[in-house]
C-alpha cells in the first residue's frame, strides 16, 4: 500500500513537472514578442528582462513552478494576462 502511494506520487510529480515545462516556453515566447513593441519605462523594461531571465534560468534547471512565478510577474508588468 505504501509503495503504491509512493509510486503514484512520483508519477504525478513527474508528469506535473513536464506539463509546467511546456507552459514556461509559451510564456517566454509571449514575453519576447511583447518586448518588441512594448512602451515601458527604463525601470519597467529592466524589471521585465530580469524576471524573464530568471524565469528562463529556473526553467532550464527544471524549477518550473518558480520559473512560472517569475514569468507571470514579467507578463503582469507588460500588461498581459497569462493563460
Residue pairs with C-beta under 8 A, 6 or more apart in sequence:
17 62
17 64
20 64
20 65
20 67
20 68
21 59
21 62
21 64
23 64
23 68
24 55
24 59
24 64
24 67
24 68
24 71
25 59
26 83
27 55
27 68
27 71
27 72
27 74
27 75
27 82
28 52
28 55
28 56
28 59
28 71
30 75
30 80
30 82
31 48
31 52
31 71
31 74
31 75
31 78
32 52
34 75
34 78
34 80
35 45
35 48
35 49
35 78
38 45
38 48
38 78
40 48
40 77
40 78
44 77
47 74
47 77
48 74
48 77
48 78
51 70
51 71
51 73
51 74
51 77
52 70
52 71
52 74
54 67
54 70
55 67
55 68
55 70
55 71
55 74
56 67
58 64
58 66
58 67
58 70
59 67
71 82
72 82
75 81
75 82
